[in-house]
Amino acid sequence: MFEIRIICDPADTDRVTGALAGTLTLGTAREYPTRDSQRTSLYITADHLPTPEDWPTPQRAYVEAPRIVHEISWVARTVTDRPFGEKASREFWLRKAALLDRIALDVDGAPAVGEASEAAEKAAHQLLQFDLNGEGDHHGAPFWPEHPASHADPRGYVRQEYAHWTTTHP
């Protein structure tokens, strides 16, 4: 663990701490005005990020998943039963993204290419955006929605979140 001191413009404090949060585990930032009162001194206790685990394999992420036909029915029913103008829930975005990811995987669990893969990627981005907007209650371990690895592999993010969801969802 170590402490970082940063002197910056008061308008930049959120941007500075946000950038640091992408590379370090941060404690609470303490803010003090500088002697000239023109800038802000930030004192932040920090530590290295834990070494992240690999993304869950599709086999591990979807071990508890219902049959694909059941999930297709659930997603379709949820879309048609939702009142007009009502936002979709996180469960909807997660289950839709996981369903499309499973469809896009070939028999050996390797990613396929083509329309199914594109649809899975798009759905994964939708879930990621939902979580980035703060609308979802994401698990985020080892990768939270803001993490660069989540943007590099959004389908891996879906598997991480789905694996956690199946262990906590009744």
Secondary structure as UniProt FT lines:
FT   STRAND          2..8
FT   HELIX           10..12
FT   HELIX           13..21
FT   TURN            22..23
FT   STRAND          24..33
FT   TURN            35..36
FT   STRAND          40..48
FT   HELIX           58..61
FT   TURN            62..64
FT   HELIX           68..81
FT   TURN            84..85
FT   HELIX           90..104
FT   TURN            107..108
FT   HELIX           115..132
FT   TURN            133..134
FT   TURN            145..146
FT   HELIX           148..152
FT   HELIX           154..168
//
